[in-house]
Structures are given as C-alpha cells and as structure tokens.
C-alpha cells in the first residue's frame, strides 16, 4: 500500500501540461488527435522554437498519459486517505 500511495503523490509532475479530450471521444477522432500531436513533436519548426525558448521537451504519448491518469485517479479509499495524511505532515 505504501508504494501505491507514493505513486499517487509523485504522479502529478509527470503529466506536465497534457492535452485532454472528453471521455466519450470517438476512437477514430482520438487516433487523429494523437497522430497530430506526434507529428507536431517531430516538426522541425516546432523543435527549433522549443530550442530558441530554452524549454525542456520530454513528451509522453497519449497512451502513456492515459495509463498514468487511470493509475493516479482510480485508487482505493485507503490510499487516498493515507496520501492526504502524508501530505499534511
């Protein structure tokens, strides 16, 4: 259980600034959005702008973010309560 609590607490920064879509988005539209996101991450002009602004780029795939989100938000109540106590200490 302690490991699960740590995973939930530490998962926040991993998401950064994710792109989100409604839960009921049609699968085909989700695939199109994810493909466009991936294409943007490979775009030379985009990468040049990131470099120019001296930003860090460490993107996760949509599938990775979806899995992380499910793991972080779907948890037993005991994990939630224990995490809250640890954050208050």
C-alpha positions in Angstrom: 0.0 0.0 0.0 2.9 2.5 0.8 4.2 2.1 -2.7 0.8 2.9 -4.2 0.5 6.0 -2.0 3.9 7.2 -3.2 3.0 6.6 -6.9 -0.2 8.7 -6.5 1.6 11.6 -4.7 4.5 11.7 -7.1 2.5 11.3 -10.3 1.4 15.0 -10.5 4.5 16.5 -12.2 4.7 13.6 -14.6 1.7 14.9 -16.5 3.1 18.4 -17.1 0.6 20.2 -19.4 -1.3 17.3 -21.0 -3.7 17.7 -23.9 -7.1 16.3 -22.8 -10.3 15.3 -24.5 -13.7 14.3 -23.2 -14.0 10.7 -22.0 -16.6 9.8 -24.7 -14.5 10.9 -27.6 -14.9 8.6 -30.6 -11.9 6.3 -31.0 -11.2 7.5 -34.6 -11.0 11.1 -33.5 -8.7 10.2 -30.6 -6.4 8.5 -33.1 -6.4 11.6 -35.3 -5.5 13.9 -32.4 -2.8 11.6 -31.1 -1.3 11.4 -34.6 -1.3 15.2 -35.0 0.3 15.5 -31.6 3.1 13.1 -32.5 3.6 14.8 -35.9 3.9 18.2 -34.1 6.6 16.8 -31.8 8.7 15.8 -34.8 8.2 19.1 -36.7 11.5 20.9 -37.2 10.0 24.4 -36.8 8.4 23.4 -33.5 11.6 21.9 -32.2 13.5 25.0 -33.3 11.1 27.2 -31.3 11.5 24.9 -28.3 15.3 25.2 -28.5 15.1 29.0 -29.1 13.0 29.4 -26.0 15.3 27.1 -24.0 12.4 24.9 -22.9 12.6 21.3 -22.0 10.6 18.9 -24.0 10.0 15.4 -22.6 6.7 14.4 -24.1 4.7 11.3 -23.2 2.5 9.5 -25.6 -1.3 9.7 -25.2 -1.3 6.1 -24.3 1.2 6.7 -21.5 -0.7 9.6 -20.1 -3.9 7.7 -20.2 -2.4 4.8 -18.3 -0.8 7.2 -15.7 -4.1 9.0 -15.2 -6.0 5.9 -14.7 -3.4 4.7 -12.1 -3.5 8.1 -10.3 -7.2 8.7 -10.1 -8.5 5.2 -9.7 -7.4 4.1 -6.3 -8.8 2.6 -3.1 -10.1 5.0 -0.5 -7.4 3.8 1.9 -4.7 5.0 -0.5 -6.4 8.4 -0.8 -6.7 8.9 3.0 -3.1 7.8 3.7 -1.8 10.1 1.0 -3.8 13.0 2.4 -2.3 12.3 5.9 1.2 12.2 4.5 0.8 15.5 2.6 -0.5 17.2 5.7 2.5 16.1 7.8 
